[in-house]
Amino acid sequence: MALTLTLAVDDLGRSEIFYRQFLDLPVERLYLDDNAPATSCAGLLIRQDGAHLLLRPAAALEARHPAAFSHLQRHQRGVGLALDFNRADLAPLRRSLQRQHWPLLYELSDDEHGFTELWFYDPDRYLLRFASFTCPGV
């Protein structure tokens, strides 16, 4: 079974730069029509270990599902949601974020249990956690 998590974003171009260039994730552009011009990107897809993260423009989601979207607008986006990613080495990600002056919420390093985590928000305030495990079997 594959899991697709759809998130509303305010600026698809900004999200693409953030996820592709800052985080070095494999971002695919999605189009509703194969013959559509390059400016009509309907969303961004990130495939990660059997899960899919679909980033869609908030305006498009609101137009398609106005009642559900207005209910969701009562709260800050991403409340209670954390997107977890695993990486063998967090140093390149840390350097990329520092170069862009992107604020880290915090960095957690536990040598005894063999893991390191970086916590930060994406441009739409979704919480991201990147983890690196150095203990065998984790």
C-alpha positions, 0 to 999 in steps of 0.5 A: 500500500502506498501512502500519499499525503497532500499538503496545501502550499501558498507558493509552488515555486518557492516550495519546489526550490526549498525541497529540491535545492535546499533539501535535495529531495527528488521533486517531480512536477505534476501537470493535469494535461500532458500538453499544458505549458510549463507554467501550469504545474498542478503540484509537486510530488516527492516519493520517499520509501513507498510514501508520496508527499504531494504539494498542491497550491492552496488556491487550487485545493480551496477551489476544489474543496471549499467547505473542507478547506474553510474548516481547515483554515481555522487552524495554522497549517500543519498543526500536529503534523511532522514530516519525518525523513531519514538520511545517512548524513545530515551534515550536507543538509545542515550546511545547505540550511546555514547557507540559506540562513534557514532557521533550525528549530533545534538540533538533537544529537544522542551519541549514546543511542546513535542518532541525530535530528534536525528540526525546522519548518518549511516555507508553509510552516510544516514541521520537518524532522530529518534523522540520521541513525548510526546504530546498527539495526535502527 
